[in-house]
Amino acid sequence: MAIPVENFFLKPDTKGTLQARIQQMVAEGILSGRFRRGEKLPSSRKLAQHLGVSRITVTLAYTELLANDYLSSRGRSGYYVSDDAPEPPQFENTPRREDAVDWSRALGQKFTGTATLVKPQDWAQYRYPFLDGQTDPQLFDHANWRLCALQALGAKDFAALTRDYYDQDDPQLVEFILRHTLPRRGITAKPDEVLITMGAQNALWMTSQVLLTQRRHAVIENPCYPALRGVLTQSRCHLSALDVDEDGLPPEQIPENTDVIFTTPSHQCPTSYTMPLARRQALLACARTLDALIVEDDYEFEMAYLKPPMPALKSLDEDGRVIYVGSFSKSLFPGLRLGYLVGSAPFIREARALRASILRHPPGLTQRTTAYFLSLGHYDSLIRRTGKALNDRRVIMEHAIRKYGLTIAGKGTYGGSSFWMRAPDHVDCEELAQRLSKVGVLIEPGTAFFSGDAPPRNYYRLAYSSIAQARIDPGVAEIAKAIDATPLT
């Protein structure tokens, strides 16, 4: 690999001859790690032109660096950073210069400290990864995704790939969502009522920015998706967390001053409860009475492999007060970061303007590749294959849970990819997760899902979307053994 000539510049405050300054410049680049072993340096002619010095000056500097083993010469090919060049220092062990800035005063807002889910980057190296939201390489249709990406990169789609949509989206992707995805949820919409987002979390953030102020009141479920609670906390709105029951969010407990209600009716996060039709109607009636809006996060509806899913809450909405959040990141792969918002045109117009001001639009290549993957039928095939695999794993998981005496606190009626679990009261699942990780088992402690200063610590989530069937039983056995070994306090 050649080092661009633009990476070379002479510092104005360095002293010595031009030759010495060039030597110092190259040596500092190697010692800092910017120039790496085996990389090719610019020719003496190019570097001399770039620096505005004579070629002989650069040649003499290179010759001196060659003698000191910083560079090596490969015949007529040129100069390279030597394989024997000094190694860059280990910066993590190098004392850092202290900033002169008082960051406790300089930061206008702080976004750290919010409870969230932490997943090891090397989760696939663990023997028993009971983690939600990860992609199983055995199930994903990589070959067809690659073909769709190549098709999107073709000359026919050059404009879609390279143009600046400004505040618009790929029309092919929007059309598929309107004609295929939404009708499966009982929803009808027009193009100006759909907005592509960078995943569901981005959709929830934009929704909170458009709908909420410091004077408005929002309601969330307890427990709920931790990132949503973080988003709403940052909006500085008034926030109430209502405990869910086996039917989901109870409408009768919603405060009278509520402006926006956030809910996951089809697959409550994280309990997997499904809100029945009567409660959905009651929730809509409550919102109508309060003149409140409802934000429906319909995550994982595709994973309804036990029986057909209930229509979305949005499909029952006759007032236009439900805003629908969907995502392809959950059903395809989390790194895709592609979702969508569906709502009345005035809301989508404001969300579109907000998106344009911060990122304009999701990348055209991602949108067009996804559009091809959906429209060519690969997505439906993937969902069917994934649903069958998850159903098989669910049966094995449920049997293992009964076999080893663990307790299920919530499970999906229609399918899903995880169980919401409850350990004995004396078990701290944060500490349990740490112990289990040392024997190759990953679980998700439930503490982050709860609101309040003293959340229950004996809940955890077990997902089966990323773990091989053969490892489910022995993995659950390890969990049961660790729980049994937890001393009473």
C-alpha positions in Angstrom: 0.0 0.0 0.0 1.3 3.5 -0.9 1.3 6.3 1.5 -0.4 9.4 -0.1 1.9 12.3 -0.6 -0.6 14.5 1.1 0.3 12.7 4.4 3.7 14.5 4.4 4.2 18.0 5.6 7.0 20.0 7.2 6.2 21.5 10.6 6.9 25.2 10.6 8.4 25.1 14.1 11.0 22.4 13.4 14.7 23.4 13.2 17.6 22.2 11.2 18.4 21.8 7.5 15.7 20.8 5.0 17.2 17.3 4.8 17.1 16.9 8.6 13.5 18.1 8.8 12.5 15.6 6.1 14.2 12.8 8.0 12.4 13.9 11.2 9.1 14.1 9.4 9.3 10.5 8.1 10.8 9.1 11.3 7.9 10.7 13.3 5.4 9.2 11.0 6.8 5.7 11.5 7.2 6.1 15.3 3.6 7.5 15.6 2.2 4.5 13.7 0.9 6.6 10.8 3.3 5.0 8.4 3.4 1.2 8.8 5.9 -1.5 7.9 5.8 -2.5 4.3 4.0 0.7 3.1 5.5 2.5 0.1 6.7 6.0 0.4 6.2 8.6 -2.4 9.0 8.8 -4.9 11.7 11.4 -4.3 10.4 13.4 -7.2 6.8 13.5 -6.0 7.7 14.3 -2.5 10.1 17.1 -3.6 7.3 18.6 -5.7 4.9 18.4 -2.9 7.2 19.9 -0.3 8.7 22.5 -2.7 12.3 21.4 -2.2 14.9 20.0 -4.5 14.8 16.3 -5.4 18.4 15.7 -4.2 17.4 16.9 -0.7 14.7 14.3 -0.5 17.0 11.6 -1.9 19.7 12.4 0.8 17.0 12.2 3.5 15.8 8.8 2.2 19.4 7.6 2.1 20.0 8.5 5.7 16.8 6.8 6.8 17.8 3.7 4.8 21.1 3.6 6.7 19.2 3.8 10.0 16.8 0.9 9.1 13.7 3.2 9.0 13.4 2.5 5.2 14.3 -0.2 2.8 14.9 -0.1 -0.9 13.4 -2.6 -3.4 15.4 -2.1 -6.5 13.6 0.1 -9.0 10.3 -0.2 -7.1 11.1 2.6 -4.6 11.4 3.1 -0.9 9.3 1.3 1.8 9.0 1.5 5.5 11.5 -1.2 6.6 10.4 -4.4 8.2 13.0 -3.6 10.9 11.8 -0.1 11.5 11.1 0.8 15.2 7.7 -0.3 16.5 5.3 2.5 17.5 5.0 2.9 21.3 2.0 1.3 23.1 -0.1 4.5 23.5 -2.3 3.0 26.2 0.7 2.9 28.5 1.9 6.4 27.6 0.9 9.2 30.0 -1.7 11.5 28.5 -1.4 15.2 28.6 -4.2 16.7 30.8 -6.8 18.8 29.0 -7.0 22.4 30.1 -10.8 22.2 29.6 -13.2 21.7 32.6 -15.4 19.2 30.8 -17.9 19.0 33.8 -18.8 22.6 33.0 -18.2 22.6 29.2 -20.6 19.7 28.4 -24.1 21.2 27.8 -25.8 17.7 28.1 -24.6 14.3 29.2 -25.7 11.2 27.4 -23.7 8.7 29.4 -25.0 7.0 32.5 -28.3 5.8 31.0 -28.9 2.1 31.6 -28.4 0.2 28.4 -27.7 -3.3 27.1 -24.0 -4.2 26.7 -23.1 -7.1 24.4 -19.5 -8.4 24.0 -18.1 -7.7 20.5 -16.7 -11.2 20.5 -20.0 -12.8 21.5 -19.7 -15.5 18.7 -16.6 -16.8 20.5 -18.6 -17.9 23.5 -19.9 -21.4 23.6 -23.4 -20.6 24.8 -24.5 -17.1 23.5 -28.1 -16.6 24.7 -28.1 -13.1 23.2 -30.9 -11.3 21.5 -30.6 -9.4 18.2 -27.5 -11.0 16.7 -27.3 -12.6 13.3 -26.9 -16.3 12.9 -24.5 -16.8 9.9 -26.1 -20.3 9.4 -29.4 -18.7 8.6 -28.6 -15.5 6.8 -28.8 -15.6 3.0 -25.4 -14.1 2.3 -25.2 -15.2 -1.3 -28.4 -13.5 -2.4 -27.7 -10.4 -0.3 -24.3 -10.1 -2.1 -26.0 -10.5 -5.5 -28.5 -7.8 -4.6 -25.7 -5.5 -3.5 -23.9 -6.1 -6.8 -27.1 -5.4 -8.7 -27.5 -2.1 -6.8 -23.9 -1.2 -7.8 -24.6 -1.8 -11.5 -24.8 0.9 -14.1 -28.6 0.7 -14.3 -28.8 1.9 -10.7 -26.0 4.4 -10.9 -28.3 7.4 -10.2 -30.0 5.7 -7.3 -26.6 4.9 -5.8 -24.9 8.2 -6.2 -27.6 10.9 -6.2 -28.4 13.1 -3.2 -32.0 12.4 -2.3 -31.9 15.4 0.0 -35.0 14.6 2.1 -36.4 11.8 0.0 -36.0 8.0 0.0 -35.5 5.2 -2.6 -38.8 5.0 -4.3 -38.4 1.2 -4.9 -38.0 0.6 -1.2 -40.9 2.9 -0.2 -43.1 1.2 -2.8 -42.3 -2.3 -1.4 -43.1 -1.2 2.1 -46.4 0.4 1.0 -47.5 -2.6 -1.2 -46.2 -5.6 0.7 -44.9 -4.9 4.2 -47.6 -2.7 5.6 -50.6 -4.6 4.2 -49.4 -7.7 6.1 -49.9 -5.6 9.3 -53.3 -4.4 8.1 -52.0 -0.9 7.4 -52.6 1.2 4.4 -50.6 4.3 3.7 -49.5 6.8 1.0 -45.9 7.6 0.0 -45.9 10.9 2.0 -46.8 8.9 5.1 -43.6 6.8 5.1 -40.1 7.8 6.1 -37.0 5.5 6.0 -34.9 5.7 9.1 -31.5 4.4 10.4 -33.2 1.6 12.3 -36.0 1.6 14.9 -34.0 3.5 17.5 -33.4 6.4 15.1 -37.1 6.4 14.4 -37.9 6.6 18.1 -35.5 9.4 18.6 -36.9 11.4 15.7 -40.4 10.8 17.0 -39.5 12.1 20.5 -37.8 15.1 19.0 -40.9 16.0 16.9 -43.6 15.3 19.5 -42.1 16.1 22.9 -40.9 19.1 24.7 -40.0 19.8 28.4 -43.6 20.6 29.0 -45.1 17.5 27.6 -45.7 14.1 29.2 -44.8 10.7 27.8 -45.7 7.2 29.0 -43.6 4.1 28.6 -43.9 0.5 29.6 -42.1 -0.9 32.6 -40.0 -2.9 31.8 -39.2 -1.6 28.3 -36.5 -1.2 25.7 -33.7 0.6 27.6 -32.6 2.8 24.7 -36.2 4.3 24.4 -36.0 5.4 28.1 -32.7 7.0 27.4 -34.0 8.8 24.3 -37.0 10.2 26.3 -34.8 11.1 29.2 -32.6 13.2 26.9 -35.7 14.9 25.5 -36.4 16.2 29.1 -40.1 15.5 28.9 -42.1 14.4 31.9 -42.0 10.6 31.9 -44.1 8.0 33.6 -43.3 4.3 33.5 -46.3 2.0 33.9 -45.9 -1.6 34.9 -47.1 -4.1 32.3 -49.2 -7.2 33.0 -49.7 -10.3 30.8 -51.8 -8.2 28.4 -49.2 -5.5 28.1 -49.7 -1.8 28.9 -52.9 -1.1 31.1 -54.8 1.9 29.6 -56.6 2.6 32.9 -53.4 3.6 34.5 -52.3 6.2 31.9 -52.2 9.7 33.6 -54.7 12.3 32.3 -52.0 14.7 31.3 -50.3 12.3 28.9 -49.4 13.5 25.4 -47.6 10.5 23.9 -47.8 6.8 24.7 -45.0 4.5 23.7 -45.9 0.8 23.5 -44.9 -2.6 22.0 -48.3 -4.2 21.8 -47.6 -7.1 19.4 -44.4 -8.3 21.2 -43.8 -6.5 24.4 -40.1 -5.8 25.1 -38.8 -7.7 26.9 -41.6 -9.8 28.3 -42.9 -11.0 24.9 -46.5 -10.5 26.0 -49.0 -9.7 23.3 -51.8 -7.2 23.8 -55.2 -8.7 23.1 -57.7 -7.0 20.8 -60.0 -5.7 23.6 -57.1 -4.0 25.3 -55.9 -2.5 22.0 -59.3 -1.0 21.5 -59.3 0.3 25.1 -55.9 1.9 24.6 -57.1 3.6 21.4 -60.2 4.9 23.2 -58.0 6.1 26.1 -55.7 8.0 23.7 -58.8 9.5 22.0 -60.2 10.7 25.3 -56.8 12.2 26.3 -56.1 13.6 22.8 -52.8 11.7 23.1 -50.7 10.1 20.4 -49.5 6.5 20.4 -46.1 5.4 19.1 -46.3 1.7 18.2 -42.9 -0.2 18.0 -43.8 -3.3 16.1 -40.5 -5.0 16.4 -40.1 -8.7 15.6 -43.6 -9.1 14.1 -42.0 -11.2 11.3 -41.1 -13.9 13.9 -44.7 -15.0 14.4 -44.1 -18.6 13.4 -46.5 -20.3 15.9 -49.6 -18.7 14.4 -50.5 -15.6 12.3 -49.8 -12.3 14.1 -52.5 -10.0 15.2 -53.0 -6.9 13.0 -51.0 -3.9 14.2 -52.5 -1.3 16.5 -52.0 1.1 13.7 -54.5 -0.9 11.6 -57.3 -0.2 14.1 -56.5 3.5 14.2 -59.3 5.6 12.7 -58.1 9.0 14.0 -54.5 9.1 12.7 -53.1 9.2 16.2 -50.9 6.0 16.0 -47.3 6.4 14.7 -45.9 3.1 13.6 -42.2 2.1 13.8 -40.9 -0.8 11.8 -37.4 -2.2 11.2 -35.5 -4.4 8.8 -32.4 -4.5 11.1 -34.1 -7.0 13.4 -35.2 -9.4 10.7 -32.2 -9.1 8.4 -29.2 -8.1 10.4 -28.5 -5.5 13.1 -25.7 -3.8 11.2 -28.1 -2.9 8.4 -29.5 0.0 10.5 -32.6 0.4 8.3 -36.2 1.0 9.6 -39.2 3.1 8.8 -41.8 5.4 10.3 -45.5 5.4 9.2 -47.7 8.2 10.3 -50.0 11.0 9.2 -48.5 13.3 6.5 -48.0 16.4 8.8 -46.0 14.3 11.3 -43.9 12.6 8.6 -43.2 16.0 7.0 -41.7 17.3 10.2 -39.7 14.1 10.8 -38.4 14.3 7.2 -37.2 17.8 7.8 -35.5 16.8 11.0 -33.8 13.9 9.3 -32.6 16.1 6.5 -31.0 18.5 8.9 -28.9 15.8 10.6 -28.2 13.1 8.0 -30.2 13.9 4.9 -31.2 10.3 4.2 -29.9 6.7 4.7 -27.3 5.7 2.1 -28.8 5.0 -1.3 -26.8 1.8 -1.7 -28.3 0.3 1.5 -31.8 1.3 0.5 -31.6 -0.1 -3.1 -29.9 -3.3 -2.0 -32.6 -3.9 0.6 -35.3 -3.1 -2.0 -33.9 -5.7 -4.3 -33.6 -8.3 -1.5 -37.2 -7.7 -0.6 -38.8 -7.5 -4.0 -37.0 -10.6 -5.4 -38.5 -12.8 -2.7 -35.2 -13.4 -0.8 -36.6 -11.7 2.3 -39.7 -13.9 2.5 -37.6 -17.0 2.1 -35.3 -15.9 4.8 -38.2 -15.2 7.2 -39.6 -18.7 6.5 -36.3 -20.4 7.1 -35.6 -18.3 10.2 -39.0 -19.0 11.6 -38.6 -22.8 11.2 -35.2 -22.7 12.9 -36.4 -20.5 15.8 -39.4 -22.8 16.3 -37.1 -25.8 16.6 -34.8 -24.0 19.0 -37.8 -22.7 21.0 -39.0 -26.3 21.6 -35.6 -27.4 22.7 -35.2 -24.3 25.0 -38.6 -24.7 26.6 -37.9 -28.4 27.3 -34.5 -27.6 28.8 -35.9 -24.8 31.0 -38.5 -27.3 32.4 -35.8 -30.0 32.7 -33.5 -27.9 34.8 -36.2 -26.2 36.9 -35.8 -22.6 35.7 -38.8 -20.1 35.7 -40.2 -18.4 32.6 -41.7 -15.0 33.4 -42.9 -14.2 29.9 -42.9 -15.8 26.4 -44.3 -14.9 23.0 -47.7 -16.3 22.2 -47.0 -16.0 18.5 -43.3 -16.8 18.4 -40.3 -14.5 18.9 -36.7 -15.3 19.7 -36.4 -15.1 23.5 -37.8 -16.0 26.9 -38.1 -13.5 29.7 -36.9 -15.3 32.8 -37.1 -14.8 36.6 -34.5 -16.1 38.9 -35.1 -16.6 42.7 -35.3 -13.4 44.6 -31.9 -13.7 46.1 -30.1 -13.9 42.7 -28.5 -10.8 41.3 -28.5 -11.4 37.6 -25.8 -8.8 36.9 -23.5 -10.8 39.1 -24.9 -14.1 37.7 -24.1 -12.9 34.1 -20.5 -12.1 35.1 -20.0 -15.6 36.6 -21.6 -17.3 33.6 -19.4 -15.5 31.1 -16.4 -17.1 32.7 -17.7 -20.5 31.7 -18.7 -19.4 28.1 -22.4 -18.5 28.8 -23.8 -15.2 27.8 -27.2 -14.0 29.2 -28.8 -10.6 29.3 -29.5 -9.3 32.9 -32.9 -7.7 33.1 -32.0 -4.7 35.3 -31.5 -2.3 32.3 -35.1 -2.9 31.1 -36.7 -1.5 34.3 -37.3 2.1 35.3 -36.8 3.5 38.8 -33.9 3.8 41.3 -34.3 0.3 42.7 -35.2 -2.1 39.8 -35.6 -5.8 40.4 -32.3 -7.6 39.9 -33.5 -11.2 39.5 -34.8 -11.0 35.9 -32.9 -12.0 32.8 -33.5 -12.6 29.1 -32.6 -15.8 27.2 -32.5 -15.6 23.5 -32.2 -18.5 21.1 -31.7 -16.7 17.8 -27.9 -17.0 17.7 -27.1 -20.3 19.5 -26.9 -23.7 17.8 -29.6 -26.2 18.7 -27.1 -28.7 20.2 -25.7 -26.1 22.6 -29.1 -25.0 24.1 -29.5 -27.8 26.6 -26.0 -27.8 28.0 -26.0 -24.0 28.1 -29.3 -23.9 30.1 -27.8 -26.6 32.4 -24.9 -24.2 33.2 -27.3 -21.4 34.0 -29.3 -23.6 36.4 -26.0 -24.8 38.0 -24.9 -21.2 38.5 -28.2 -20.1 40.0 -28.2 -23.1 42.4 -24.7 -22.1 43.5 -25.8 -18.6 44.4 -25.7 -18.2 48.2 -28.7 -17.0 50.1 -28.2 -13.5 51.4 
